[in-house]
Amino acid sequence: MPSSPSSLFRMLPLLLVLLLSLLSVSTVVAQEAPEKRLPDKQELQSRLDERVANASDPPSATAQEEIDALSEAIDAVEKLAEVERELESLERRIEEAPERLAALEEALRQSEEGESHNLAELEGLKMPAVEQRLSDATRVLQSTQDTLTSVQSQLLGAQTLPERAQQAITEANREMDEARVKLEDLNRRDVPEDAPLRVAARARQALAEAQLELHQRQLNTNTRMREVLQQRLALLKLEAASEEAWVSALQGRLDRLRREQTERAIAEAVRDEPEAISRHPVIQAAQTTNRQLSRDLLNATSRANDLVRDGLEVRRQLERVRRLQQGLTQNIEAVRGSVLLSRILREQRASLPEVQPRPGLRDEIADVRLAQFELDSERDALRSPEALAREVLAQAEVDEPEPLVEPLVQLFNSRRELISQLEPTYGQILTAAIDMQLNQQQLLDISAQLRTSIDEQLFWVANARPIDLGWLMKIPQNLMMEWREGEWRQILPHNWRWPGPGAWVAVPVLLVVLLLLALRRAIMRRLVTLHDQIGRLRYDSQLHTPKAVALNALVAAPGPLCLVAFGLLLTLGGSEVAADVGYSVLQLSLAWGVVAWSRRLLVSDGVATRHFHWPVKYVGKLRWWLLWLGVSMAPVLLIAPLARDAAVTFNQRPLGLGLLLLGLIGMSVALSKLIMAHTPFFGVKLFRLVLGLALAMVPVVLGGAVLYGYVYSALSLVSRFVISLYLLGVWILVEAAVVRGLAVAARRLAYRRALARRRALAQDDNDRGLDIVEEPPLDMEQVNQQSLRLSKLLLTIGFAALLYLVWTDFLGVIGYLDNVTLVEGATGEGGEALEDNLSVGDVLVALFIAGVTMMLARNLPGLLEVMVLSRLELKQGSAYAISSLLSYTIVGTGTVMTLGALGVSWAKLQWLVAALGVGLGFGLQEIFANFISGLIILFERPVRIGDTITLGNLTGTVSRIRIRATTVTDFDRKEIIIPNKTFVTDQLINWSLSDSVTRVTLKYGVSHDADRSLVHRLLEQAAEENERVLSDPPPEIYFMAYTASTMEYELRIYVNALGDRLLATDELNGRIGDMFSEHGIRIAFDQLDVHIRRSGQRDVWKGVHQVKGDPQEGHPPPGAKGDPGDVSIGDGSGSDGGGDAGGR
């Protein structure tokens, strides 16, 4: 119905408003359009060149900011163009996907139904044509395999695309947000539209939007593209298999043609001659040689064909492994941290070929080269067949040689023809063998490297989803699934099959079980006999404990051996599942065997109590908790080997997971109880307690790793941890047996000494008057300590070696920690003092080196002193000096190696050395001086342990030399700490440095009326009678001076030890006083005597002192250690009868 004019007039305002709105919108769009359009690369590059040309040198901060923004915009525009091309290509492939998928399905169907090559056409081909076709087929096969590798890599990329796309989408959203925030900031600052900063922000935003669109599109179409790749992969596999079959057929045809050619040559070479001629010995010898060469040619041809076929197979395996390596390297970073990575790694490891090396190739190559050398020599001899024939006939002294020349020449010509064919065959063998050897070595290296890399990645990545609340909510569903589809159903009776021939291996084990059960009573009686002889000196021996341990092992063996028989039955006679279960049963049998054996040793009247004297209650606790340890290990050892290779789905088996975790917790509790049982009876040894509890926490840590998703890693460590527990138990047993053996040896040695002493005391009466000089007894406690220390060291070394063998394959996995960087090294002047990046592996190696250094520094010097230095005739203190220097060397070397393991660059530590030099020059000067002085003392040895020294007013014996100070014990038994610098810089007297003989000077004053010759004779007699006075050098007596009231005499004697100084002085003074008194010689002293006498009267002085008894009876024999008396530096003047320091 047409509108009226009035209605049109009423709608006119509305139309005007609409028109204005459209105009405003079009204006806004027109204004925004230039803002959204990005300049192209050429425009941005010209602006950048212009800005660089107009900038100052160096550019200002604003100019530099604009230059950086333009460079960033150029990079973004280039990436944007690349992303747009990828998006366009993706859209094109998406459009072509249905048709391509249909074409691939049709091609796949045709390939499955028909054959691409006609084998019948090979029958009429000659050798050159076959060789050409083989060359072409080999190139086609190589191209197909390369395409297959590319498609496999693309398919692997499609499988990992969701994880990569999610990460890329997150990154693109972040980039868009940053660009949007940057543009808003520029809008607030009213930055012009064509400013470099705005252009760069818009370029980043456009790039992020394009990347977001591309990744979203890839994620949405990934399923369809993966179907195309799967179909293409299947088609390529069929084509590759067809080409491999065609290559094999061509190679077989070529082998047959070569063999036929060889046989024809052989038939020509060994054709029959006339009977009269063929019977001649020379002709027969030549024919025999030709037949041998024919057989060699036939065998060489067959061997060359075999080597060519084997070489092709090795080459195919090598290409396959290389493809696996390329695909793994390209996709491993894309899905790192995802459970998908674990599945990919498992598939890659399962597809690795089992390479069997051929050890005889090297010898075969050498033999072929030798054969070639011999053929060359024989070919040179056949250059002139007629001359050679006449020469051979002449050497054979044939009467009529002419009839034999022509047949012999023909044989030689045939031989030359055989050699001409054998030489290239040998060359072909040599080429094929060398080629196969090189390819095989590459195959072995790449396979080992790839397997190691896969194992490292598998160990350090989570291969199952962590246990969380969602998993707990799905427990009922997973339990039902485990009940319906669990692996336990495969061991139900209806799946049982008759075992294979390998099951007969279990029969001898069962026979051994029956034999042990029959001998059980006899073994128990023998054990009782051994236990009763323990402690009886006449019957006890060191072999009693090893015998008892072995007999207990036989008693405990039947039960575990039955499990061994069952495990062998399953492993060698069953299918795949049965073999896996059998392997788990074998591990369980070993565990229960160790536990049963240990419990037998811990019975109340067994080896632990009777031989080792362990407390009964302690043994009872150990036996109880060992039982719980064995029960806890059962589910762990049964489930861990089966679940390790199915770790991706193991968290969907809650029953098996629960049993495994319960077993690990039970192991941890049992181990902690076993460790703590030691404390109430033997006290707390902190290091062993902490180490034992840390060991007991390992199962809990492994259980936590399982819960967190590292199932493969945790279950791979379970078996090694259990074997380490076995070794630890054996180590404890052997250590206890060694300690008991040393105790038995010490008791027997003491018994023999007691018998020898009793026989010495029971000698005849004729020998009673003789002095029996006993040999100084050997300190048995010291011998036991030394032997025990050495034995424990050897046991520790053996235990460490066995642990290394157990964990050696795990050391390669630890090498992955070298890729985990903690601190990045710096380069250039002023950089940090690290040559390279510091990884977790470097820290672990450094800690290991530091621990070994501490252990060696504490034990090795003492062990060296006990085992080596104590057996050498060294001077006093030399052994201590050597052991101290060894300690310093070990610590210094360990420090350098530890810093080297941490990557410390010594070239960049100059500042530290300079600062240390300044510190030594000021604050540490005395400490450093004492340290250097300590080294000088140890090297030059001016003082040694045991030397008696005088330093200033101090005299004493050196008891200890340390790196900073030396300890001197004086004769009041006080220990004085003296800095080492004092011994080097101050004047020092060492009374026993090179000779312990010292001189003692005794002064005596007699009255003027004494007979001088008598005094001289008495002093000499007293010195000769004293056993402490040395005869060489002889005593010296001097009449020194007249004084106001005395005549001064000096008696200079020499004693062998410092301890004899005071004793000799005391003994001589007493003896000389008695002798002077007997002969009326008066000891003069300063006094005033007033004599009143008559003329002609003479007084005789008589001694008034009478000594009762011998005060020297309590003195020790000569040479004893003791106080040398008051000694001082230089010649001192003493009172009469005193002594001075004397001379040496």
BELMOLIN-V379402 format. One line per field, one symbol per residue. phi: phi as a letter, one per 20 degrees, with the letter a starting at -180 (. if undefined). psi: psi as a letter, one per 20 degrees, with the letter a starting at -180 (. if undefined). A space follows every 50 residues. Layout:
# BELMOLIN-V379402
phi = ???
psi = ???
This chain:
# BELMOLIN-V379402
phi = .feeffffffefgffffffffffffffffffegffefefeffffffffff fffeffcffffffffffffffffffffffffffffffffffffffeggff ffffffffffffeddecefffffeeefgffffffffffffffffffffff fffffffffefgffffffffffffffffffffffffffelfgfefgffff ffffffffffffffffffffdfffffffffffffffffffffffffffff fffffffffffffffffffdffdgffefefgfffffffffffffffffff ffffffffffffffffffffffffffffffdfffdfndffffffffffff effeedfdfefffffffffffffffffffffefcfffffffffffelffd fffeffgfffffffffffffefffffffffffffffffffffffffffff fffffffffddfdbfffcfffffeggfffffffecfffffdfgfefcfff fffffffgffffffffffefffffffffffffefneffdfbfeffgffff fffffefgffffffffffgffeddefffffffffffffffffffffffff fdffcdffeeeelfgffffffffffffffffffgffffegffefedffdf fedfffffffffffffffffffffffffffdcnedgffffffffffeggf fffffffeoeffffffeffffffffgffffffffffffffffffffffff fffffffffffeffffeffefeeefgffffffffffffffffffffffff ffffffdffeffffgfffeeeecefdcnfnffecfbfedfffffffffff fffffffedfffffffedffeeeeffnfffffffffffffffffffffff ffmfeffedffffffffffffdfdffffffffffffffeflfccfnfecc cmedcadfdbcdfdbcdddeeemeededgffffeeefcddfcfdbefcdc dddcddffeffffffffffffffffefeefecfffccceeaedfccdecc ddccdebffeffffffffffffffffffdmeefebfbdddddbefneced ecfdededmdfefeffffnffrffnedbeneeddffmeccfmde
psi = pqqqhghhhhigghhgggghghggghggghhhghhipqqrhgghhhhggh hhhiqroqqrggghghghghghhgghgghghgghgghghghghghigggh gghggghgghhhhrpiqohhihhjqrgghggghggghggggggghghggg hgghghhhhjggghhgghgghghghggghghghgghghjlpqhjqhgggg ghghgggggghggghhgghhjhgghhgghgghggghgggggghghggggg hgghggghgggghghghhhkqqrqhhgiiphgghghhggghghghhgghh gghggghgghhhghgghghghhgggghghhihhhkpiqhhhggghggghh ipqopoqnijgghggggghghgghhgghhhhjhnhghhghgghghilpgn hgiigghhghhhghghhghhhhghghhgggghggghgghhggggghgggg ggggggghhjqpjqqqoahhhhhjggghghghhhjqihhijqhijqqpqa hiiihighghhhghghhhjgghghghgggghhipiohhhqriigghghgg hhhhhihgghhghgggghgggijaagghgghhghhgghhgghgggggghh hjrhlbggghgikqqghghggghghhghgghhhghghhhghhigikhhjh ijmhghgghghgggghggggghhhghhhghhjrpogghgggghhhhighg ghhhhghiimgggghhigghgghhgghgghggghghhgghghgggghhgh ghhgghhghhhkrrhhjhiqpooqppqpohhgggggghggghgghggggh ghhghgjhiihhhhihiiiopgppqqrrqjrrlphrqorhhggggghggg ghgggghhhggghghghghiiqmqrpighhgghghhghggggghgghghh hikpohhjkhhggghhggghiehjggghghghhghgghghlhqrpiqprp ocjppapphporhhrpppoaijkpppopqhhhhhhrpppoikfhpjpqpp ppppprrhjqoghggghhhhggghhpihpqioqqqpppogqpahirppqp oorpqhqhiighghggggggghggghhhjkppoqroropoporrpjppqp pqqipppproijhjqrrqiqqapiaoqrpaoqprrpjrqahar.
